[in-house]
Amino acid sequence: MERLLTKRQVKEVVGFSFAHIDRLEGERRFPFRVRVGFRVFWVESEIQQWIAERIAERDSS
């Protein structure tokens, strides 16, 4: 079962403001949210994969 993160939890993990998370998502450069009822969440494994890709980009430069 996938763990879902709130926007506040995502902010803590990636260190970005809420507005920047929204901006990146709108630019299709960040994992998309999942709507569950009236709330939104992000899939933890997708956030972790996104972080791993940033690290891989850094290491390949």
Secondary structure, DSSP 8 states (H G I E B T S, - for coil): ---EE-HHHHHHHH---HHHHHHHHHTT-S---EEETTEEEEEHHHHHHHHHHHHHHHHH-
